[in-house]
Structures are given as structure tokens and as C-alpha cells.
Amino acid sequence: MATFPVVNMEKLNGEERGETMNLINDACENWGFFEIVNHGISTELLDAVEKMTKGHYKKCMEDRFKDMVASKGLEAVQNQIDDLDWESTFYIRHLPESNISEIPDLEDEYRKVMREFAKELEKLAENILDMFCENLGLEKGYLKKAFYGAKGPTFGTKVSNYPPCPKPDLIKGLRAHTDAGGVILLFQDDKVSGLQLLKDDKWIDVPPMHHSIVINLGDQLEVITNGRYKSVMHRVIAQTDGTRMSIASFYNPGSDAVIYPAPQLVNKEEEKSNIYPKFVFEDYMKLYTAVKFQAKEPRFEAMKTVEDRVNSGPIATA
């Protein structure tokens, strides 16, 4: 079985750059996921994010989660649960405007650390998008411009904890889905596993690694690359022991960005078949919210019905 792709970003600066870029390209084409190490975000910052995130869960969210479990009688379920996930979450919006000062219960130092973390992740996301451009033969900055819209990209973080679950065979930590957006950067627990992706009809574990960042591709990159890069189904399996931390940051198109395949990646035959639609990202998100845990292909087909109303025009520049 193929080995989950792990990319040492330091190798991009030396003689192994070509081989490393090929590894990234293969991961995008065949996995939809890869894991990066030596990515430039300091271990001190990552340690602070992890410590404060776990401390915040213990102090402010753990009891609420236990109350929710008790109120729904989840510890005693006998049948498969398909309408909720075994997770405790909150969301932070960074771009176009931050809401971190409005989120209750966060200590000032935690807000400060998460702001710094978001800035580092934003730079990393844009760097990764330019690597994709290089591999795809697109001009540098193409993907960032494609995401830009009128006010720039949308960027936010989902902070999750997956507590021990008494019935992991009946309740998923997070049900299987593809991500709707652009590029996702995940800082996950390095001790408690649970994240899996679907490859060749088999569920494969995404290995927890100390101080790594997991990268995965959303539906918008599949559309813009005309299917060369893929978003893939993934899920979180709840564990009976240990609470798993997951901090997923989503670098997505702006709400008014018009998404369509890059012309350079579409040949004449594909133009006729029109596999991927043209749409406004906000319209896609409205559909996605209702059908997140279903296959992506019907979403793409549904967006074709609104395609005639969308005028692409030139890609806005930052």
C-alpha cells in the first residue's frame, strides 16, 4: 500500500526541490492530502497554541459537552447516529474581518496567540497555493487572485476537540465529507489519532506527527484545476481513550469570487463536456451547508443550473 505523503519543506530550498515539488504534485493528484514538516511556523508557537487550546477546552467547553451528551442520552445509544458528530467546536473568523475579540470565554493571551498563529497560517497557505501554481503551469499568484473577490479571501479556523466516546462504532467524531473551500491547514493532536481519508475505496489513517501541519484540498481547487487536483472524502473516528485536538484553518475564496476552471487547464474536448461549472463561491456554500455529508459530484451538477447567470470577467488582483 502506498505511503501517506509527508513533505519536508526545507528540501524546497536545495538540490531536492524538484523531487519535493513532484511529491506535492502527486499528493494533490492522488491523495488530496499531504503532511508538511519544517514548514516555518515555530515550534514554540505551536506548543503555545496546543497548550492554550487544550486548557480552554478543559476550562470552558468540557462540561458543556458532557451536558449535551447527557441531554441527548448519547452514552446509551444502541443504533447508528447519523445526524450529529462527537465533537466540541468553536469558530474564529480571520478574513475579511476578524471576530476573535467577540468570542466569549477566550483569555487575552489565547486571543493573542491565535492571531499570531492565523498570520503564520495565512502566509503558509499563500505559499502553498503558489507551489500548486508552479506545478500546474499557472502564473505565480493565479490561485490567490482566483480566490480574491472584491474583499480578498475568506479565512477562518475551526477549533475542535473530540472527547473519549463510549460508542465509537455508532457515533462518528465527524461524518465523512469533502471540504467545500480552497486549501485547509490542520494542526492536529500528535498523540490521539482519528482522522482518515478515503483512497481507492479504503479508509486510510492520517498519521499524527509532532509539530506537523496537514494540508488538504477543498472542492474549489478541484474546480479551478479542472479535476487535476482532487478534494477527497475524509472523516474523524471517535476514540474510547484520550481527547483529540484539531485546529483546522480554511483559506477559501471570497464570498463573491467567481470560481471556474483555469482556461490553461482546459483542452478543447473538455470545453465541450463542461465537467466543472462556473459559479459564485457564496452560492456554492449555500448548497454545501445543506448537503455537506453527501457526495460532491451532485453539488457540481447542481451549480451548472446557475452557471448562465454568472459572468466571470477578469480575475480581480490583490
FISE-543920 format. One record per residue: z negated, x, y negated of N, C-alpha, C, CB in turn; chain; residue in one letter. Coordinates in steps of 0.2 Angstrom, whole numbers, m for minus. Glycine has a CB too. Example, Ala and Ser with C-alpha at 12.3 -4.5 7.8 and 13.67 -1.06 7.14 Angstrom:
<nodes>
> m39,66,28,m39,62,22,m39,66,16,m45,57,22,A,a $
> m35,64,11,m36,68,5,m39,64,0,m29,70,3,A,s $
</nodes>
This chain:
<nodes>
> 0,4,6,0,0,0,0,4,m6,m6,m5,0,A,m $
> 4,2,m11,4,6,m17,m3,7,m21,9,3,m22,A,a $
> m4,12,m24,m10,14,m28,m10,11,m35,m11,21,m28,A,t $
> m15,8,m37,m16,5,m43,m15,10,m48,m23,1,m44,A,f $
> m10,9,m53,m8,14,m58,m14,16,m63,m2,12,m62,A,p $
> m16,22,m63,m20,25,m68,m17,30,m72,m27,28,m64,A,v $
> m17,30,m79,m13,34,m83,m18,38,m87,m9,30,m88,A,v $
> m18,45,m87,m21,49,m91,m18,50,m97,m23,56,m87,A,n $
> m20,48,m103,m16,48,m109,m16,55,m112,m20,43,m114,A,m $
> m20,59,m110,m20,66,m113,m13,69,m110,m26,70,m110,A,e $
> m10,67,m105,m4,70,m102,2,69,m106,m3,68,m95,A,k $
> 1,64,m111,7,62,m115,8,68,m120,5,55,m119,A,l $
> 3,72,m121,4,77,m126,6,84,m123,m3,78,m130,A,n $
> 8,84,m117,10,91,m114,17,90,m110,5,93,m110,A,g $
> 17,95,m105,23,95,m101,24,89,m96,23,101,m97,A,e $
> 19,85,m95,19,80,m91,20,73,m94,13,79,m87,A,e $
> 23,73,m101,24,67,m104,29,63,m101,26,69,m111,A,r $
> 35,66,m99,40,62,m96,38,58,m90,46,66,m94,A,g $
> 34,62,m85,31,59,m79,26,53,m81,28,64,m75,A,e $
> 22,54,m86,17,49,m88,20,43,m91,12,52,m93,A,t $
> 26,44,m95,29,38,m98,33,34,m92,34,40,m103,A,m $
> 35,38,m87,38,34,m81,33,30,m77,41,39,m77,A,n $
> 27,33,m77,21,29,m73,20,23,m77,15,34,m73,A,l $
> 19,23,m84,18,17,m88,24,12,m87,17,19,m95,A,i $
> 30,15,m87,35,10,m87,35,7,m80,42,14,m88,A,n $
> 34,10,m75,34,7,m68,28,2,m67,33,13,m62,A,d $
> 22,4,m70,17,m1,m70,19,m7,m74,11,2,m74,A,a $
> 22,m7,m80,24,m13,m83,29,m17,m79,27,m11,m90,A,c $
> 34,m14,m76,39,m17,m72,36,m20,m66,45,m13,m71,A,e $
> 32,m17,m62,30,m19,m56,23,m21,m55,31,m13,m51,A,n $
> 19,m20,m59,12,m22,m59,9,m27,m64,7,m16,m59,A,w $
> 12,m26,m70,9,m30,m76,2,m27,m78,9,m37,m74,A,g $
> 0,m22,m75,m7,m19,m77,m7,m12,m76,m12,m23,m72,A,f $
> m11,m8,m80,m12,m1,m78,m19,0,m81,m7,3,m80,A,f $
> m22,6,m79,m28,8,m82,m28,14,m85,m34,8,m76,A,e $
> m31,15,m91,m30,21,m95,m36,25,m96,m26,20,m102,A,i $
> m36,32,m95,m42,36,m97,m40,41,m102,m44,39,m90,A,v $
> m45,44,m105,m44,49,m110,m39,46,m116,m40,55,m108,A,n $
> m41,40,m118,m37,36,m122,m39,37,m130,m38,28,m121,A,h $
> m44,41,m131,m45,42,m138,m51,38,m141,m40,41,m142,A,g $
> m54,33,m138,m60,30,m140,m66,34,m137,m60,22,m138,A,i $
> m70,35,m142,m76,40,m140,m80,36,m135,m80,42,m146,A,s $
> m83,40,m130,m87,38,m125,m94,35,m128,m89,43,m120,A,t $
> m96,38,m134,m102,36,m137,m101,29,m140,m103,41,m143,A,e $
> m95,27,m143,m94,20,m145,m94,16,m139,m87,20,m149,A,l $
> m90,18,m134,m90,13,m128,m97,12,m125,m86,16,m122,A,l $
> m101,17,m125,m108,16,m122,m112,11,m127,m111,23,m122,A,d $
> m111,12,m133,m115,8,m138,m112,0,m137,m113,10,m145,A,a $
> m106,m1,m136,m103,m7,m135,m106,m10,m129,m95,m7,m135,A,v $
> m106,m7,m124,m109,m9,m117,m116,m11,m118,m107,m4,m112,A,e $
> m120,m6,m120,m127,m7,m121,m129,m13,m125,m130,m1,m124,A,k $
> m125,m14,m131,m127,m20,m135,m124,m26,m132,m124,m19,m142,A,m $
> m119,m26,m129,m116,m32,m126,m120,m35,m120,m109,m31,m123,A,t $
> m123,m30,m116,m127,m32,m111,m134,m35,m114,m128,m27,m106,A,k $
> m136,m31,m119,m143,m33,m122,m142,m40,m125,m145,m28,m127,A,g $
> m137,m41,m128,m136,m48,m132,m135,m53,m126,m129,m48,m136,A,h $
> m132,m52,m121,m132,m57,m116,m139,m59,m113,m127,m55,m110,A,y $
> m143,m54,m112,m149,m55,m109,m154,m59,m114,m153,m48,m108,A,k $
> m153,m57,m120,m157,m60,m125,m155,m67,m128,m158,m55,m132,A,k $
> m149,m68,m128,m146,m74,m131,m142,m79,m127,m142,m72,m137,A,c $
> m140,m76,m121,m135,m81,m118,m137,m82,m111,m128,m77,m118,A,m $
> m141,m78,m108,m143,m79,m101,m146,m85,m99,m147,m73,m98,A,e $
> m151,m87,m103,m155,m93,m102,m150,m99,m103,m161,m94,m107,A,d $
> m146,m99,m108,m141,m105,m109,m137,m106,m103,m137,m103,m115,A,r $
> m134,m100,m100,m130,m101,m94,m134,m104,m88,m127,m94,m92,A,f $
> m140,m102,m87,m144,m104,m82,m145,m112,m83,m151,m101,m82,A,k $
> m146,m114,m89,m147,m121,m91,m141,m125,m89,m149,m122,m98,A,d $
> m135,m122,m91,m129,m125,m89,m128,m126,m82,m123,m121,m92,A,m $
> m129,m121,m78,m129,m121,m71,m133,m127,m68,m131,m114,m68,A,v $
> m140,m127,m71,m144,m132,m68,m142,m139,m70,m151,m131,m71,A,a $
> m139,m140,m76,m137,m147,m78,m132,m149,m74,m136,m146,m86,A,s $
> m127,m145,m72,m121,m147,m68,m123,m147,m60,m115,m143,m70,A,k $
> m129,m144,m58,m130,m144,m51,m126,m139,m47,m130,m150,m48,A,g $
> m124,m133,m51,m119,m129,m48,m121,m125,m42,m116,m124,m53,A,l $
> m128,m124,m42,m131,m120,m36,m131,m123,m30,m138,m117,m38,A,e $
> m130,m130,m30,m130,m134,m24,m123,m136,m22,m135,m139,m25,A,a $
> m118,m134,m25,m111,m137,m24,m109,m135,m16,m106,m134,m28,A,v $
> m105,m140,m13,m103,m139,m7,m96,m139,m6,m106,m145,m2,A,q $
> m92,m141,m12,m85,m141,m11,m82,m136,m17,m82,m148,m13,A,n $
> m76,m135,m16,m72,m130,m21,m73,m133,m28,m65,m129,m19,A,q $
> m74,m129,m33,m75,m131,m40,m68,m129,m43,m81,m129,m44,A,i $
> m64,m133,m46,m58,m131,m49,m57,m132,m56,m52,m135,m46,A,d $
> m63,m135,m60,m62,m137,m67,m67,m133,m71,m63,m144,m67,A,d $
> m70,m127,m69,m74,m123,m73,m74,m116,m70,m81,m126,m74,A,l $
> m76,m111,m74,m77,m104,m72,m84,m102,m73,m72,m100,m77,A,d $
> m86,m97,m68,m93,m95,m68,m93,m89,m73,m95,m93,m61,A,w $
> m93,m91,m80,m93,m86,m85,m97,m88,m91,m86,m83,m87,A,e $
> m100,m83,m94,m103,m84,m101,m100,m80,m106,m111,m82,m101,A,s $
> m97,m84,m111,m92,m81,m116,m94,m82,m123,m85,m82,m114,A,t $
> m91,m78,m128,m91,m80,m135,m84,m76,m137,m97,m78,m139,A,f $
> m82,m78,m143,m75,m75,m145,m76,m72,m152,m70,m81,m145,A,y $
> m73,m67,m154,m73,m64,m160,m66,m63,m162,m76,m57,m160,A,i $
> m64,m66,m168,m58,m65,m171,m58,m59,m176,m55,m72,m175,A,r $
> m53,m55,m176,m52,m49,m180,m47,m50,m185,m51,m43,m176,A,h $
> m41,m52,m183,m35,m53,m187,m32,m60,m186,m30,m47,m186,A,l $
> m29,m63,m191,m28,m60,m198,m34,m60,m202,m23,m64,m202,A,p $
> m39,m64,m201,m46,m63,m204,m52,m63,m199,m47,m69,m209,A,e $
> m56,m59,m200,m62,m58,m196,m67,m64,m197,m66,m52,m197,A,s $
> m70,m66,m191,m75,m71,m191,m82,m68,m189,m73,m77,m187,A,n $
> m82,m62,m188,m88,m59,m185,m95,m60,m188,m87,m52,m183,A,i $
> m94,m61,m195,m100,m62,m199,m103,m69,m198,m99,m61,m206,A,s $
> m99,m74,m195,m100,m81,m195,m103,m82,m188,m94,m85,m196,A,e $
> m103,m77,m183,m105,m79,m176,m113,m78,m176,m102,m74,m171,A,i $
> m116,m83,m174,m123,m83,m174,m126,m78,m168,m126,m90,m173,A,p $
> m132,m76,m169,m136,m73,m165,m134,m65,m164,m136,m76,m158,A,d $
> m129,m63,m167,m127,m56,m167,m131,m52,m171,m120,m55,m168,A,l $
> m135,m46,m169,m138,m42,m173,m133,m38,m177,m143,m37,m169,A,e $
> m136,m36,m183,m131,m32,m188,m128,m26,m185,m135,m30,m194,A,d $
> m132,m22,m181,m129,m16,m178,m124,m18,m173,m135,m12,m175,A,e $
> m125,m23,m169,m120,m25,m165,m113,m27,m168,m122,m31,m160,A,y $
> m114,m31,m174,m108,m33,m178,m104,m26,m180,m110,m37,m184,A,r $
> m108,m22,m182,m105,m15,m185,m101,m12,m179,m111,m11,m188,A,k $
> m104,m11,m173,m101,m8,m168,m95,m11,m166,m106,m7,m162,A,v $
> m95,m18,m165,m89,m22,m163,m84,m21,m168,m91,m29,m162,A,m $
> m85,m21,m175,m80,m20,m180,m77,m13,m179,m83,m20,m187,A,r $
> m81,m8,m177,m78,m1,m176,m74,m1,m170,m83,4,m176,A,e $
> m76,m4,m165,m73,m5,m158,m66,m8,m159,m77,m9,m153,A,f $
> m66,m14,m163,m60,m18,m164,m54,m13,m168,m61,m24,m168,A,a $
> m57,m9,m173,m52,m5,m176,m49,0,m172,m55,m1,m182,A,k $
> m53,3,m167,m50,8,m162,m45,4,m157,m56,11,m158,A,e $
> m47,m2,m155,m43,m5,m151,m36,m7,m154,m46,m11,m148,A,l $
> m36,m9,m160,m30,m11,m164,m25,m5,m164,m32,m13,m171,A,e $
> m28,1,m166,m24,7,m166,m21,8,m159,m28,13,m169,A,k $
> m25,8,m154,m23,9,m147,m18,4,m145,m29,9,m142,A,l $
> m18,m2,m147,m13,m7,m145,m7,m6,m148,m16,m14,m147,A,a $
> m7,m4,m154,0,m2,m158,3,4,m155,m1,m2,m165,A,e $
> m1,9,m153,1,15,m150,5,13,m143,m4,20,m149,A,n $
> 1,9,m139,4,7,m133,11,3,m134,m1,3,m129,A,i $
> 11,m1,m139,17,m5,m140,23,0,m141,16,m10,m145,A,l $
> 21,5,m145,27,10,m147,29,14,m140,24,15,m152,A,d $
> 24,15,m136,26,18,m129,31,13,m126,20,20,m125,A,m $
> 29,7,m126,34,2,m122,41,2,m126,31,m5,m123,A,f $
> 41,3,m132,47,3,m136,51,9,m134,46,3,m143,A,c $
> 48,15,m133,51,21,m131,54,20,m124,47,27,m131,A,e $
> 50,17,m119,53,16,m113,58,11,m112,47,14,m108,A,n $
> 58,6,m116,63,1,m116,70,3,m120,60,m5,m119,A,l $
> 69,8,m124,75,10,m128,76,6,m134,81,9,m124,A,g $
> 70,3,m137,70,0,m143,67,4,m148,65,m7,m142,A,l $
> 69,3,m155,67,7,m160,59,7,m161,70,5,m167,A,e $
> 56,12,m163,49,13,m164,47,7,m169,47,20,m166,A,k $
> 42,4,m167,39,m2,m171,42,m8,m170,40,0,m178,A,g $
> 47,m9,m165,50,m15,m164,46,m21,m162,56,m15,m159,A,y $
> 41,m19,m157,37,m24,m154,32,m26,m159,33,m22,m148,A,l $
> 29,m22,m163,24,m23,m169,28,m28,m174,22,m17,m172,A,k $
> 34,m27,m175,37,m31,m180,39,m38,m177,44,m28,m182,A,k $
> 40,m38,m170,41,m44,m167,35,m49,m167,44,m43,m160,A,a $
> 29,m46,m167,23,m49,m167,21,m51,m174,18,m45,m164,A,f $
> 24,m49,m179,21,m49,m186,20,m55,m189,25,m44,m190,A,y $
> 25,m60,m189,25,m66,m193,24,m65,m200,19,m70,m190,A,g $
> 21,m70,m203,20,m69,m211,14,m66,m213,20,m76,m214,A,a $
> 9,m66,m208,2,m63,m210,0,m57,m205,m3,m68,m210,A,k $
> 5,m55,m201,3,m50,m196,1,m53,m190,m3,m46,m199,A,g $
> m1,m48,m185,m3,m51,m178,m9,m55,m178,m3,m45,m173,A,p $
> m10,m58,m173,m17,m61,m171,m20,m56,m166,m16,m68,m168,A,t $
> m27,m55,m168,m31,m50,m164,m38,m53,m163,m30,m43,m167,A,f $
> m40,m53,m157,m47,m56,m156,m50,m53,m149,m47,m63,m156,A,g $
> m56,m54,m148,m59,m52,m142,m63,m57,m139,m64,m46,m144,A,t $
> m63,m58,m132,m67,m62,m128,m72,m58,m125,m62,m66,m123,A,k $
> m78,m59,m126,m84,m56,m123,m87,m60,m118,m89,m54,m129,A,v $
> m86,m58,m112,m89,m62,m106,m94,m58,m102,m83,m63,m102,A,s $
> m98,m62,m99,m102,m59,m93,m102,m64,m88,m110,m59,m96,A,n $
> m101,m61,m82,m101,m65,m75,m107,m64,m71,m94,m63,m71,A,y $
> m112,m68,m72,m118,m68,m68,m118,m68,m61,m124,m73,m71,A,p $
> m123,m66,m57,m123,m67,m50,m122,m75,m48,m129,m65,m47,A,p $
> m117,m76,m43,m115,m83,m41,m117,m84,m34,m108,m84,m42,A,c $
> m121,m89,m33,m123,m91,m26,m118,m93,m21,m129,m96,m26,A,p $
> m112,m96,m24,m107,m99,m20,m100,m96,m23,m107,m106,m21,A,k $
> m99,m89,m22,m93,m86,m25,m87,m89,m21,m93,m79,m24,A,p $
> m88,m91,m15,m82,m94,m11,m80,m101,m14,m84,m95,m4,A,d $
> m84,m104,m18,m82,m111,m20,m81,m111,m28,m88,m116,m19,A,l $
> m84,m106,m31,m83,m106,m39,m80,m99,m41,m90,m107,m42,A,i $
> m74,m99,m44,m71,m93,m47,m75,m91,m53,m64,m94,m48,A,k $
> m76,m84,m54,m78,m81,m60,m73,m84,m66,m79,m74,m60,A,g $
> m67,m83,m65,m61,m85,m69,m55,m87,m65,m60,m80,m75,A,l $
> m53,m93,m65,m47,m95,m61,m41,m91,m63,m46,m103,m62,A,r $
> m36,m91,m58,m30,m87,m58,m26,m90,m64,m26,m87,m52,A,a $
> m23,m85,m68,m19,m87,m74,m15,m80,m76,m23,m89,m80,A,h $
> m10,m81,m80,m7,m76,m84,m9,m77,m91,1,m76,m83,A,t $
> m9,m71,m95,m12,m71,m102,m6,m73,m106,m14,m65,m104,A,d $
> m7,m78,m111,m2,m80,m115,1,m75,m120,m4,m86,m119,A,a $
> m3,m71,m122,m1,m67,m128,3,m61,m127,m7,m65,m132,A,g $
> 1,m55,m130,5,m49,m130,3,m44,m126,6,m46,m137,A,g $
> m2,m39,m128,m5,m34,m124,m12,m35,m124,m3,m27,m127,A,v $
> m15,m34,m119,m23,m36,m118,m26,m29,m116,m24,m41,m113,A,i $
> m31,m28,m119,m35,m21,m118,m42,m23,m116,m35,m17,m125,A,l $
> m44,m21,m110,m50,m24,m107,m55,m18,m106,m49,m27,m100,A,l $
> m61,m18,m108,m66,m14,m107,m71,m17,m102,m70,m11,m113,A,f $
> m71,m15,m96,m75,m19,m91,m81,m15,m88,m70,m21,m85,A,q $
> m85,m18,m85,m91,m15,m81,m88,m10,m76,m95,m21,m78,A,d $
> m91,m4,m76,m89,1,m71,m93,1,m65,m90,7,m74,A,d $
> m98,m4,m64,m102,m5,m58,m100,m11,m54,m109,m4,m59,A,k $
> m100,m17,m57,m99,m23,m54,m91,m25,m55,m103,m29,m58,A,v $
> m88,m26,m49,m81,m27,m49,m80,m35,m49,m78,m24,m42,A,s $
> m73,m37,m48,m72,m44,m48,m65,m45,m50,m77,m47,m52,A,g $
> m62,m41,m55,m55,m43,m57,m50,m41,m52,m54,m39,m64,A,l $
> m45,m46,m51,m40,m45,m46,m33,m47,m49,m41,m49,m39,A,q $
> m28,m44,m47,m21,m46,m49,m17,m48,m43,m18,m41,m53,A,l $
> m12,m52,m44,m8,m54,m38,m2,m50,m38,m6,m62,m39,A,l $
> m1,m46,m33,5,m42,m32,8,m43,m25,4,m34,m33,A,k $
> 14,m45,m24,18,m46,m18,14,m51,m14,19,m39,m14,A,d $
> 11,m56,m17,8,m61,m14,1,m59,m11,12,m64,m8,A,d $
> m2,m54,m13,m8,m52,m11,m13,m50,m17,m8,m45,m7,A,k $
> m19,m52,m16,m24,m51,m22,m26,m43,m21,m30,m56,m22,A,w $
> m26,m40,m27,m27,m33,m27,m33,m31,m32,m21,m28,m28,A,i $
> m38,m28,m30,m44,m26,m35,m41,m21,m40,m49,m23,m31,A,d $
> m43,m23,m46,m43,m18,m52,m49,m14,m52,m41,m22,m59,A,v $
> m48,m7,m50,m54,m3,m49,m58,m2,m56,m52,3,m47,A,p $
> m65,m3,m55,m69,m2,m61,m70,6,m62,m76,m5,m60,A,p $
> m69,8,m68,m69,15,m69,m73,17,m75,m62,19,m69,A,m $
> m77,22,m75,m81,23,m81,m77,25,m87,m86,29,m79,A,h $
> m78,21,m93,m75,23,m99,m68,22,m99,m77,30,m101,A,h $
> m65,18,m95,m58,17,m95,m56,10,m99,m55,16,m88,A,s $
> m50,10,m100,m48,3,m103,m42,1,m99,m45,4,m111,A,i $
> m42,m6,m97,m37,m9,m93,m32,m12,m97,m40,m14,m87,A,v $
> m26,m11,m96,m20,m14,m100,m17,m19,m96,m16,m8,m103,A,i $
> m16,m25,m99,m11,m30,m95,m7,m33,m100,m15,m35,m91,A,n $
> m1,m35,m97,4,m38,m102,4,m46,m102,11,m36,m99,A,l $
> 5,m49,m107,5,m56,m108,12,m59,m108,2,m58,m114,A,g $
> 12,m66,m108,19,m69,m107,24,m67,m113,18,m76,m107,A,d $
> 21,m66,m119,26,m64,m124,30,m58,m123,22,m64,m131,A,q $
> 27,m53,m120,30,m47,m119,35,m48,m113,25,m41,m116,A,l $
> 34,m52,m108,39,m54,m103,45,m57,m107,36,m59,m98,A,e $
> 44,m61,m112,50,m64,m115,54,m59,m119,47,m70,m120,A,v $
> 50,m55,m123,53,m51,m128,57,m45,m124,48,m47,m132,A,i $
> 55,m43,m118,58,m38,m114,63,m41,m109,53,m34,m110,A,t $
> 64,m48,m110,69,m52,m106,68,m51,m98,76,m49,m107,A,n $
> 61,m51,m97,59,m51,m90,59,m44,m87,64,m55,m86,A,g $
> 60,m39,m91,60,m32,m88,52,m30,m87,63,m27,m93,A,r $
> 48,m32,m91,41,m31,m90,38,m38,m89,37,m28,m97,A,y $
> 33,m38,m85,30,m45,m82,23,m46,m84,31,m45,m74,A,k $
> 22,m52,m85,15,m54,m85,13,m57,m78,13,m60,m90,A,s $
> 7,m55,m76,6,m57,m69,m1,m61,m68,5,m50,m64,A,v $
> m1,m65,m63,m7,m69,m62,m13,m64,m60,m6,m74,m56,A,m $
> m19,m66,m63,m25,m62,m61,m31,m67,m61,m26,m56,m66,A,h $
> m36,m65,m59,m42,m69,m58,m49,m65,m58,m42,m74,m52,A,r $
> m54,m68,m59,m61,m64,m58,m64,m68,m52,m65,m64,m64,A,v $
> m66,m64,m47,m70,m66,m41,m78,m65,m43,m69,m62,m35,A,i $
> m81,m71,m43,m89,m70,m44,m92,m66,m39,m92,m78,m45,A,a $
> m97,m63,m41,m101,m59,m36,m108,m62,m35,m101,m52,m39,A,q $
> m111,m60,m29,m118,m63,m27,m123,m58,m31,m119,m63,m20,A,t $
> m121,m52,m32,m126,m47,m35,m123,m44,m41,m128,m42,m30,A,d $
> m127,m43,m46,m125,m40,m52,m121,m44,m57,m121,m34,m51,A,g $
> m122,m43,m64,m119,m47,m69,m113,m42,m71,m124,m48,m75,A,t $
> m107,m44,m71,m101,m41,m73,m100,m42,m81,m95,m42,m69,A,r $
> m99,m36,m84,m97,m37,m91,m90,m36,m92,m101,m31,m96,A,m $
> m87,m40,m96,m79,m40,m98,m78,m41,m105,m76,m45,m93,A,s $
> m75,m36,m108,m73,m37,m115,m66,m36,m116,m77,m31,m120,A,i $
> m62,m42,m117,m55,m42,m117,m53,m43,m124,m52,m47,m112,A,a $
> m49,m39,m126,m46,m39,m133,m38,m41,m133,m47,m33,m137,A,s $
> m36,m46,m136,m29,m48,m136,m26,m47,m142,m30,m56,m135,A,f $
> m21,m42,m142,m16,m41,m148,m10,m45,m147,m15,m33,m148,A,y $
> m10,m51,m151,m5,m56,m150,0,m57,m156,m8,m63,m148,A,n $
> 5,m60,m155,9,m62,m161,5,m66,m166,16,m65,m159,A,p $
> 8,m66,m172,5,m70,m177,7,m77,m175,8,m69,m184,A,g $
> 3,m82,m178,4,m89,m176,12,m92,m177,m1,m94,m179,A,s $
> 15,m89,m183,21,m91,m185,27,m87,m182,22,m92,m192,A,d $
> 25,m81,m179,30,m77,m176,35,m80,m172,27,m71,m173,A,a $
> 41,m79,m172,47,m82,m168,48,m77,m162,53,m83,m172,A,v $
> 47,m79,m156,47,m75,m150,54,m76,m147,41,m76,m146,A,i $
> 58,m71,m145,64,m71,m141,66,m65,m138,70,m74,m146,A,y $
> 70,m65,m133,72,m58,m130,75,m53,m135,76,m59,m124,A,p $
> 73,m47,m135,76,m42,m139,84,m42,m137,73,m35,m138,A,a $
> 88,m42,m142,95,m43,m141,98,m36,m137,99,m43,m147,A,p $
> 95,m31,m138,97,m25,m135,95,m25,m127,93,m19,m138,A,q $
> 91,m30,m125,89,m30,m118,92,m36,m115,82,m31,m117,A,l $
> 97,m39,m118,101,m45,m115,108,m43,m114,100,m51,m120,A,v $
> 111,m43,m108,118,m42,m107,121,m49,m108,119,m39,m100,A,n $
> 128,m49,m108,132,m55,m109,131,m60,m104,139,m53,m109,A,k $
> 130,m58,m97,129,m63,m92,122,m67,m93,129,m60,m85,A,e $
> 117,m63,m95,111,m66,m96,111,m70,m102,106,m60,m97,A,e $
> 115,m69,m107,115,m73,m113,117,m80,m111,120,m70,m118,A,e $
> 122,m81,m106,124,m87,m104,119,m91,m100,130,m86,m100,A,k $
> 115,m87,m96,110,m90,m92,104,m92,m96,108,m86,m86,A,s $
> 102,m89,m101,97,m91,m106,90,m92,m102,98,m98,m109,A,n $
> 88,m87,m98,82,m87,m94,76,m88,m98,82,m81,m90,A,i $
> 76,m84,m104,70,m85,m108,71,m88,m115,67,m78,m109,A,y $
> 67,m92,m117,68,m96,m123,66,m93,m129,64,m103,m123,A,p $
> 68,m96,m135,66,m94,m141,61,m99,m144,72,m93,m146,A,k $
> 55,m97,m147,50,m102,m149,45,m99,m154,46,m104,m143,A,f $
> 41,m103,m157,36,m100,m162,30,m100,m157,35,m105,m168,A,v $
> 26,m94,m158,21,m92,m154,15,m98,m154,18,m86,m156,A,f $
> 14,m101,m160,9,m106,m160,11,m112,m156,8,m108,m168,A,e $
> 17,m114,m156,19,m119,m151,18,m118,m144,27,m121,m152,A,d $
> 19,m111,m142,18,m109,m135,11,m110,m134,20,m102,m134,A,y $
> 6,m108,m138,m1,m108,m137,m3,m115,m136,m4,m104,m143,A,m $
> 0,m120,m140,m2,m127,m139,m1,m129,m132,1,m131,m144,A,k $
> 5,m127,m129,6,m129,m122,2,m125,m118,14,m128,m121,A,l $
> 1,m119,m119,m3,m115,m114,m10,m117,m113,m3,m107,m117,A,y $
> m13,m119,m119,m20,m122,m119,m21,m127,m113,m22,m124,m125,A,t $
> m16,m132,m113,m16,m137,m108,m15,m135,m101,m12,m143,m111,A,a $
> m11,m130,m100,m9,m128,m93,m10,m121,m91,m1,m130,m92,A,v $
> m15,m118,m94,m17,m111,m93,m17,m109,m86,m23,m109,m96,A,k $
> m20,m113,m82,m21,m111,m75,m15,m113,m70,m27,m114,m72,A,f $
> m9,m114,m73,m3,m116,m69,2,m110,m70,0,m123,m71,A,q $
> 7,m111,m66,12,m105,m66,16,m105,m73,18,m107,m61,A,a $
> 18,m99,m75,21,m98,m82,28,m100,m82,21,m90,m83,A,k $
> 32,m101,m77,39,m102,m77,40,m109,m80,42,m102,m70,A,e $
> 36,m114,m78,37,m121,m81,36,m121,m89,33,m126,m78,A,p $
> 31,m116,m91,30,m116,m98,36,m113,m102,24,m111,m100,A,r $
> 39,m108,m99,45,m105,m102,51,m111,m102,48,m99,m98,A,f $
> 51,m115,m97,56,m120,m97,55,m125,m102,57,m123,m90,A,e $
> 49,m127,m103,47,m132,m107,48,m130,m115,39,m134,m107,A,a $
> 47,m124,m116,49,m121,m123,56,m121,m125,46,m114,m124,A,m $
> 61,m122,m120,68,m122,m121,69,m129,m124,72,m121,m115,A,k $
> 65,m134,m123,67,m140,m126,66,m140,m134,62,m146,m123,A,t $
> 62,m135,m136,61,m135,m144,65,m129,m147,53,m134,m145,A,v $
> 69,m126,m143,72,m120,m145,77,m121,m151,76,m117,m139,A,e $
> 80,m127,m150,85,m128,m155,83,m129,m162,89,m135,m154,A,d $
> 76,m130,m163,73,m131,m169,71,m124,m172,67,m136,m169,A,r $
> 71,m119,m168,68,m113,m171,74,m108,m173,65,m109,m165,A,v $
> 73,m106,m179,78,m101,m182,75,m94,m182,80,m103,m190,A,n $
> 78,m90,m179,74,m83,m178,75,m79,m184,78,m79,m172,A,s $
> 80,m79,m187,81,m74,m193,79,m67,m192,76,m77,m199,A,g $
> 79,m63,m197,77,m56,m195,70,m55,m194,79,m52,m201,A,p $
> 68,m50,m190,61,m49,m189,58,m46,m195,60,m44,m183,A,i $
> 52,m50,m197,48,m48,m203,45,m41,m202,43,m53,m204,A,a $
> 45,m37,m207,42,m30,m206,36,m30,m210,47,m25,m210,A,t $
> 32,m25,m207,25,m25,m209,24,m22,m216,20,m20,m205,A,a $
</nodes>
